[in-house]
Amino acid sequence: MNLREKYGQWGIILGATEGVGKAFCEKIASGGMNVVMVGRREEMLKELGKEISDKYGVEHLVIKADFADSRSVDKIFEQTRELDMGFMSYVACFHTFGKLQDTPWEKHEQMINVNVITFLKCFYHYMGIFSKQDRGAVINVASLTGISSSPYNAQYGAGKSYILKLTEAVACEAAKTNVDVEVITLGTTITPSLLKNLPGGPAGEAVMKSALTPEECVNEAFENLGKTFSVIAGEHNKKNVQDWKANHTADEYITYMGSFYEK
Ligand SMILES: NC(=O)c1ccc[n+]([C@@H]2O[C@H](COP(=O)([O-])OP(=O)(O)OC[C@H]3O[C@@H](n4cnc5c(N)ncnc54)[C@H](OP(=O)(O)O)[C@@H]3O)[C@@H](O)[C@H]2O)c1
């Protein structure tokens, strides 16, 4: 699909350096869009930007920002003000593991900023632009933890639930316009961040069995863009959610999700 013709010249990936964010950068560049790439590791982003420009013949702009401080995105809005923006995806996330009260308060503040406040600020900003020009698309990234709840990773799961529910509602609000909005819910996805946090032993092996690549997830998101408000990535994850909802109580589902990280 020529994304540039449909949505505009530039797209922004918030959390672009590796994993799912990197796959989003490649996808929109392959659809002809120039890419604004945001993350904390500027050198890695510059290398990736060069690779993408060489491979797809598009422009790129790297902006260094840490979403743990929601004011960090003001400079992104300023630097993209004159660009013909047509796509946004908020990919970055932050999580810690442990019981709610055992997690230092500063970590909770960082989590709520990365997963909720900065996300909302970016979504609000670019939806304003897309809605005014009646053209554009947003794909936000949620997690199965946002469907089930996520013991020992509780605030992260709640944040993902926020992204899921907010994006679904806004997708419906935009349905009669030329702005396509969608949320993709991911299960286990093979990213550098997952590989660092994977539980050991049988729990880790079990989650890897159904793991998808970032490219598979991003392709599925784009296949469904403009067709549905919300998609769960991969047949295995879809079937699992249906099965849990049909055959188990909510308590059983939550306990199962907690079993991965219970010490
Ligand atoms: N991997 C999975 O199994 C899985 C499962 C379910 C849902 N998801 C969702 O999929 C998305 C991507 O997952 P992932 O594993 O690729 O995540 P990730 O590596 O933790 O984050 C993706 C990108 O976001 C950037 N980022 C992280 N924190 C940031 C911050 N404070 N400020 C600015 N940029 C930041 C990182 O680059 P820098 O380090 O350079 O900033 C990285 O490139 C997340 O929304 C996650 O919730 C993933």
The ligand as an SDF file (V2000), in Angstrom:
LIG
                    3D

 48 52  0  0  0  0  0  0  0  0999 V2000
    7.7500   -7.6510   23.5650 N   0  0  0  0  0  0  0  0  0  0  0  0
    6.6340   -8.2350   23.9920 C   0  0  0  0  0  0  0  0  0  0  0  0
    6.5880   -9.4570   24.2530 O   0  0  0  0  0  0  0  0  0  0  0  0
    5.3900   -7.4100   24.1710 C   0  0  0  0  0  0  0  0  0  0  0  0
    4.2270   -8.0550   24.6310 C   0  0  0  0  0  0  0  0  0  0  0  0
    3.0800   -7.3110   24.7450 C   0  0  0  0  0  0  0  0  0  0  0  0
    3.0880   -5.9620   24.4200 C   0  0  0  0  0  0  0  0  0  0  0  0
    4.2300   -5.3670   23.9950 N   0  0  0  0  0  0  0  0  0  0  0  0
    4.1910   -3.9450   23.6780 C   0  0  0  0  0  0  0  0  0  0  0  0
    4.8820   -3.6880   22.4680 O   0  0  0  0  0  0  0  0  0  0  0  0
    5.5440   -2.4320   22.5240 C   0  0  0  0  0  0  0  0  0  0  0  0
    6.9920   -2.5960   22.1280 C   0  0  0  0  0  0  0  0  0  0  0  0
    7.5830   -3.5900   22.8860 O   0  0  0  0  0  0  0  0  0  0  0  0
    9.1410   -3.7790   22.9140 P   0  0  0  0  0  0  0  0  0  0  0  0
    9.4170   -5.0500   23.5880 O   0  0  0  0  0  0  0  0  0  0  0  0
    9.6920   -3.5040   21.5540 O   0  0  0  0  0  0  0  0  0  0  0  0
    9.4480   -2.5670   23.9210 O   0  0  0  0  0  0  0  0  0  0  0  0
   10.7340   -1.7000   24.3160 P   0  0  0  0  0  0  0  0  0  0  0  0
   11.9290   -2.2550   23.6400 O   0  0  0  0  0  0  0  0  0  0  0  0
   10.7470   -1.6100   25.7780 O   0  0  0  0  0  0  0  0  0  0  0  0
   10.3900   -0.3030   23.7570 O   0  0  0  0  0  0  0  0  0  0  0  0
   10.2830   -0.0250   22.4070 C   0  0  0  0  0  0  0  0  0  0  0  0
   11.0590    1.2180   22.0800 C   0  0  0  0  0  0  0  0  0  0  0  0
   10.6660    2.2860   22.8980 O   0  0  0  0  0  0  0  0  0  0  0  0
   11.7890    3.0750   23.2410 C   0  0  0  0  0  0  0  0  0  0  0  0
   11.5720    3.5620   24.5970 N   0  0  0  0  0  0  0  0  0  0  0  0
   11.4060    2.8120   25.7140 C   0  0  0  0  0  0  0  0  0  0  0  0
   11.2760    3.6270   26.7890 N   0  0  0  0  0  0  0  0  0  0  0  0
   11.3430    4.8970   26.3270 C   0  0  0  0  0  0  0  0  0  0  0  0
   11.3060    6.1750   26.9630 C   0  0  0  0  0  0  0  0  0  0  0  0
   11.2100    6.3000   28.2840 N   0  0  0  0  0  0  0  0  0  0  0  0
   11.4010    7.2860   26.1950 N   0  0  0  0  0  0  0  0  0  0  0  0
   11.5510    7.1810   24.8540 C   0  0  0  0  0  0  0  0  0  0  0  0
   11.5960    5.9960   24.2020 N   0  0  0  0  0  0  0  0  0  0  0  0
   11.5190    4.8670   24.9340 C   0  0  0  0  0  0  0  0  0  0  0  0
   13.0050    2.1430   23.1690 C   0  0  0  0  0  0  0  0  0  0  0  0
   14.1500    2.8060   22.6250 O   0  0  0  0  0  0  0  0  0  0  0  0
   15.2270    3.5860   23.5510 P   0  0  0  0  0  0  0  0  0  0  0  0
   15.7180    2.5990   24.5570 O   0  0  0  0  0  0  0  0  0  0  0  0
   16.2720    4.0520   22.6020 O   0  0  0  0  0  0  0  0  0  0  0  0
   14.5040    4.7320   24.1890 O   0  0  0  0  0  0  0  0  0  0  0  0
   12.5390    1.0520   22.2100 C   0  0  0  0  0  0  0  0  0  0  0  0
   13.0070    1.2580   20.9330 O   0  0  0  0  0  0  0  0  0  0  0  0
    5.3190   -1.8980   23.9290 C   0  0  0  0  0  0  0  0  0  0  0  0
    4.2810   -0.9620   23.9000 O   0  0  0  0  0  0  0  0  0  0  0  0
    4.9160   -3.1170   24.7350 C   0  0  0  0  0  0  0  0  0  0  0  0
    4.0440   -2.7800   25.7860 O   0  0  0  0  0  0  0  0  0  0  0  0
    5.3860   -6.0570   23.8570 C   0  0  0  0  0  0  0  0  0  0  0  0
  1  2  1  0
  2  3  2  0
  2  4  1  0
  4  5  1  0
  4 48  2  0
  5  6  2  0
  6  7  1  0
  7  8  2  0
  8  9  1  0
  8 48  1  0
  9 10  1  0
  9 46  1  0
 10 11  1  0
 11 12  1  0
 11 44  1  0
 12 13  1  0
 13 14  1  0
 14 15  2  0
 14 16  1  0
 14 17  1  0
 17 18  1  0
 18 19  2  0
 18 20  1  0
 18 21  1  0
 21 22  1  0
 22 23  1  0
 23 24  1  0
 23 42  1  0
 24 25  1  0
 25 26  1  0
 25 36  1  0
 26 27  1  0
 26 35  1  0
 27 28  2  0
 28 29  1  0
 29 30  1  0
 29 35  2  0
 30 31  1  0
 30 32  2  0
 32 33  1  0
 33 34  2  0
 34 35  1  0
 36 37  1  0
 36 42  1  0
 37 38  1  0
 38 39  2  0
 38 40  1  0
 38 41  1  0
 42 43  1  0
 44 45  1  0
 44 46  1  0
 46 47  1  0
M  CHG  2   8   1  16  -1
M  END
$$$$
